[in-house]
């Protein structure tokens, strides 16, 4: 989550050769400094469900509902493919 928040403002940008990255927010969404992206939000949903038991079809449904909740709850940004799947 910390690495994701650090990388948010630089995602899909050119390599940083002379500049040290800073946790400044921004990037592809309206991220606040220190805020992680949808990648970490989705990883948290997955981790919560897998901590509860086996990864079966019902667990996968709970993971998808978690993803949908993040989207419905106003995620700062969601990738185009993720948004299309959840639609």
Z-matrix of the N, CA and C atoms (Angstrom, degrees):
N
C 1 1.458
C 2 1.527 1 110.54
N 3 1.337 2 116.61 1 -39.75
C 4 1.476 3 118.85 2 179.04
C 5 1.526 4 111.04 3 -66.49
N 6 1.334 5 116.53 4 -42.45
C 7 1.466 6 120.26 5 178.23
C 8 1.514 7 111.30 6 -64.47
N 9 1.325 8 116.50 7 -37.78
C 10 1.463 9 120.85 8 178.13
C 11 1.526 10 109.76 9 -64.63
N 12 1.326 11 116.88 10 -46.58
C 13 1.471 12 120.48 11 179.43
C 14 1.531 13 111.22 12 -62.90
N 15 1.328 14 116.55 13 -35.93
C 16 1.464 15 119.89 14 178.19
C 17 1.526 16 110.69 15 -68.91
N 18 1.333 17 116.80 16 -37.10
C 19 1.458 18 120.44 17 -176.31
C 20 1.510 19 115.67 18 -84.23
N 21 1.345 20 117.95 19 -14.36
C 22 1.469 21 121.60 20 -176.17
C 23 1.536 22 113.02 21 -49.77
N 24 1.325 23 120.40 22 -48.42
C 25 1.465 24 117.59 23 -175.93
C 26 1.528 25 114.13 24 -72.28
N 27 1.336 26 117.19 25 -10.20
C 28 1.463 27 120.39 26 -175.19
C 29 1.526 28 112.91 27 -110.51
N 30 1.323 29 117.58 28 -0.50
C 31 1.459 30 121.28 29 -176.53
C 32 1.526 31 110.40 30 -60.14
N 33 1.314 32 115.90 31 131.83
C 34 1.455 33 125.37 32 179.19
C 35 1.526 34 112.73 33 67.16
N 36 1.332 35 117.58 34 12.29
C 37 1.458 36 121.09 35 177.69
C 38 1.518 37 111.14 36 -95.98
N 39 1.313 38 116.20 37 179.10
C 40 1.466 39 120.05 38 179.40
C 41 1.534 40 110.21 39 -70.90
N 42 1.329 41 117.01 40 159.77
C 43 1.469 42 120.28 41 177.27
C 44 1.530 43 111.15 42 -60.84
N 45 1.317 44 115.92 43 147.13
C 46 1.457 45 121.34 44 176.99
C 47 1.530 46 107.85 45 -92.73
N 48 1.306 47 116.48 46 105.85
C 49 1.459 48 119.61 47 -177.86
C 50 1.523 49 111.85 48 -92.59
N 51 1.285 50 118.03 49 -45.89
C 52 1.462 51 122.33 50 -175.07
C 53 1.520 52 112.95 51 -109.65
N 54 1.325 53 116.97 52 -7.79
C 55 1.454 54 121.70 53 -173.51
C 56 1.520 55 110.43 54 -107.45
N 57 1.321 56 116.88 55 137.46
C 58 1.453 57 120.44 56 173.02
C 59 1.518 58 108.26 57 -85.23
N 60 1.329 59 116.95 58 135.45
C 61 1.463 60 118.45 59 178.48
C 62 1.522 61 111.03 60 -66.36
N 63 1.310 62 115.55 61 148.55
C 64 1.463 63 121.81 62 177.10
C 65 1.517 64 108.66 63 -130.26
N 66 1.320 65 116.23 64 150.42
C 67 1.459 66 121.63 65 179.58
C 68 1.527 67 107.69 66 -85.21
N 69 1.335 68 114.51 67 81.39
C 70 1.461 69 120.45 68 -172.64
C 71 1.523 70 113.80 69 -108.84
N 72 1.336 71 117.90 70 -6.62
C 73 1.461 72 119.57 71 -177.25
C 74 1.511 73 110.86 72 77.87
N 75 1.316 74 114.63 73 -166.93
C 76 1.467 75 119.80 74 -178.72
C 77 1.507 76 110.28 75 85.24
N 78 1.306 77 117.14 76 -134.00
C 79 1.458 78 121.28 77 -178.88
C 80 1.512 79 111.74 78 80.54
N 81 1.338 80 116.57 79 -144.71
C 82 1.461 81 121.59 80 -176.18
C 83 1.524 82 113.18 81 -78.28
N 84 1.304 83 117.94 82 -13.13
C 85 1.459 84 122.09 83 178.96
C 86 1.510 85 109.70 84 -130.19
N 87 1.300 86 116.94 85 177.81
C 88 1.473 87 119.57 86 179.17
C 89 1.526 88 110.66 87 -83.14
N 90 1.343 89 117.17 88 58.32
C 91 1.458 90 121.68 89 -176.32
C 92 1.521 91 111.56 90 -76.93
N 93 1.323 92 115.01 91 137.10
C 94 1.460 93 121.32 92 173.46
C 95 1.529 94 108.54 93 -80.58
N 96 1.318 95 118.99 94 155.73
C 97 1.466 96 119.87 95 175.12
C 98 1.538 97 110.15 96 -55.18
N 99 1.334 98 116.09 97 129.37
C 100 1.453 99 121.17 98 -179.86
C 101 1.519 100 114.60 99 88.33
N 102 1.332 101 118.04 100 -5.58
C 103 1.463 102 120.74 101 -179.96
C 104 1.522 103 109.57 102 -84.48
N 105 1.349 104 116.14 103 131.71
C 106 1.460 105 119.88 104 178.19
C 107 1.511 106 110.56 105 -85.55
N 108 1.327 107 115.12 106 167.57
C 109 1.463 108 120.97 107 -174.62
C 110 1.524 109 112.35 108 -90.65
N 111 1.330 110 115.34 109 -177.36
C 112 1.452 111 121.44 110 176.70
C 113 1.526 112 112.00 111 -60.90
N 114 1.318 113 117.93 112 -24.13
C 115 1.463 114 120.20 113 178.14
C 116 1.531 115 110.65 114 -61.04
N 117 1.327 116 116.79 115 -46.41
C 118 1.463 117 120.49 116 178.74
C 119 1.517 118 110.64 117 -71.98
N 120 1.328 119 118.16 118 -37.54
C 121 1.467 120 120.12 119 177.11
C 122 1.527 121 110.21 120 -57.50
N 123 1.334 122 116.53 121 -42.50
C 124 1.459 123 120.66 122 -179.75
C 125 1.530 124 110.89 123 -70.77
N 126 1.318 125 117.62 124 -36.41
C 127 1.467 126 120.68 125 177.65
C 128 1.532 127 110.51 126 -64.36
N 129 1.322 128 116.95 127 -38.24
C 130 1.468 129 120.75 128 178.03
C 131 1.527 130 110.23 129 -64.27
N 132 1.333 131 117.52 130 -44.00
C 133 1.474 132 120.73 131 176.57
C 134 1.523 133 110.39 132 -57.25
N 135 1.314 134 116.73 133 -45.60
C 136 1.457 135 121.65 134 -179.11
C 137 1.528 136 110.98 135 -65.21
N 138 1.320 137 117.48 136 -43.99
C 139 1.465 138 121.36 137 -179.23
C 140 1.524 139 111.54 138 -63.35
N 141 1.323 140 117.18 139 -41.82
C 142 1.474 141 120.27 140 179.70
C 143 1.524 142 111.34 141 -59.51
N 144 1.312 143 116.70 142 -45.64
C 145 1.466 144 120.10 143 -177.83
C 146 1.525 145 110.93 144 -70.54
N 147 1.322 146 118.21 145 -43.47
C 148 1.460 147 119.66 146 -178.41
C 149 1.523 148 112.04 147 -67.90
N 150 1.317 149 117.81 148 -23.77
C 151 1.468 150 120.53 149 176.41
C 152 1.524 151 111.76 150 -71.65
N 153 1.324 152 116.90 151 -18.92
C 154 1.466 153 121.62 152 -177.22
C 155 1.525 154 113.14 153 -85.01
N 156 1.319 155 118.36 154 -18.72
C 157 1.457 156 119.37 155 -177.88
C 158 1.506 157 112.17 156 160.00
N 159 1.336 158 116.06 157 -161.76
C 160 1.465 159 119.95 158 -174.93
C 161 1.526 160 112.52 159 -65.66
N 162 1.301 161 114.07 160 153.04
C 163 1.463 162 121.28 161 -179.78
C 164 1.531 163 108.21 162 -90.02
N 165 1.326 164 115.66 163 83.87
C 166 1.455 165 121.76 164 179.88
C 167 1.535 166 109.07 165 -110.06
N 168 1.329 167 116.43 166 -173.17
C 169 1.468 168 119.74 167 -177.34
C 170 1.527 169 112.09 168 -60.22
N 171 1.321 170 117.81 169 -38.45
C 172 1.468 171 119.96 170 179.04
C 173 1.515 172 110.87 171 -67.05
N 174 1.332 173 116.72 172 -37.74
C 175 1.462 174 120.30 173 177.25
C 176 1.521 175 110.65 174 -63.96
N 177 1.326 176 116.31 175 -41.61
C 178 1.469 177 119.37 176 178.14
C 179 1.521 178 111.33 177 -61.45
N 180 1.333 179 116.92 178 -37.66
C 181 1.460 180 120.53 179 175.79
C 182 1.522 181 111.69 180 -62.81
N 183 1.332 182 116.55 181 -40.25
C 184 1.473 183 119.92 182 177.90
C 185 1.532 184 110.99 183 -65.89
N 186 1.321 185 116.17 184 -37.49
C 187 1.473 186 119.29 185 176.80
C 188 1.524 187 109.87 186 -62.98
N 189 1.318 188 117.85 187 -46.43
C 190 1.463 189 120.71 188 179.76
C 191 1.521 190 111.39 189 -62.46
N 192 1.339 191 117.20 190 -38.74
C 193 1.471 192 119.37 191 176.82
C 194 1.529 193 110.31 192 -64.60
N 195 1.326 194 117.18 193 -35.52
C 196 1.466 195 120.50 194 175.21
C 197 1.515 196 111.54 195 -63.35
N 198 1.345 197 116.12 196 -42.71
C 199 1.468 198 119.94 197 176.85
C 200 1.528 199 109.97 198 -60.70
N 201 1.326 200 115.98 199 -45.34
C 202 1.461 201 120.82 200 -178.59
C 203 1.522 202 110.27 201 -63.21
N 204 1.334 203 117.01 202 -39.58
C 205 1.468 204 120.86 203 178.58
C 206 1.531 205 110.30 204 -61.74
N 207 1.333 206 117.25 205 -43.04
C 208 1.473 207 120.17 206 177.57
C 209 1.522 208 110.88 207 -58.74
N 210 1.335 209 115.90 208 -43.77
C 211 1.466 210 120.63 209 179.65
C 212 1.527 211 110.52 210 -64.70
N 213 1.343 212 116.62 211 -47.53
C 214 1.462 213 121.10 212 -178.46
C 215 1.523 214 112.57 213 -67.36
N 216 1.342 215 116.24 214 -27.10
C 217 1.463 216 121.77 215 -176.34
C 218 1.526 217 111.89 216 -84.10
N 219 1.321 218 117.08 217 4.35
C 220 1.464 219 119.68 218 174.82
C 221 1.514 220 114.39 219 91.95
N 222 1.336 221 117.63 220 42.43
C 223 1.466 222 120.20 221 175.30
C 224 1.531 223 109.18 222 -52.03
N 225 1.321 224 116.45 223 140.85
C 226 1.461 225 120.60 224 -177.87
C 227 1.514 226 112.50 225 -58.59
N 228 1.318 227 116.22 226 -37.58
C 229 1.456 228 120.66 227 179.66
C 230 1.523 229 107.18 228 -158.57
N 231 1.300 230 116.12 229 147.99
C 232 1.463 231 122.40 230 175.77
C 233 1.515 232 106.84 231 -137.47
N 234 1.324 233 116.17 232 134.46
C 235 1.457 234 120.30 233 179.43
C 236 1.522 235 111.84 234 -60.18
N 237 1.323 236 116.18 235 153.61
C 238 1.468 237 121.21 236 -177.67
C 239 1.520 238 112.21 237 -58.52
N 240 1.335 239 117.17 238 -43.49
C 241 1.461 240 120.24 239 -178.63
C 242 1.525 241 110.68 240 -66.06
N 243 1.317 242 117.21 241 -43.40
C 244 1.458 243 121.38 242 178.82
C 245 1.520 244 110.23 243 -61.46
N 246 1.312 245 117.19 244 -45.53
C 247 1.465 246 121.23 245 179.19
C 248 1.540 247 110.66 246 -60.73
N 249 1.332 248 117.31 247 -41.21
C 250 1.455 249 121.12 248 -179.78
C 251 1.524 250 110.89 249 -65.32
N 252 1.315 251 117.78 250 -41.85
C 253 1.476 252 120.79 251 179.36
C 254 1.521 253 110.88 252 -65.43
N 255 1.318 254 117.06 253 -42.68
C 256 1.468 255 120.27 254 -178.15
C 257 1.522 256 112.53 255 -72.75
N 258 1.336 257 116.79 256 -21.96
C 259 1.470 258 119.60 257 178.00
C 260 1.504 259 109.09 258 -71.61
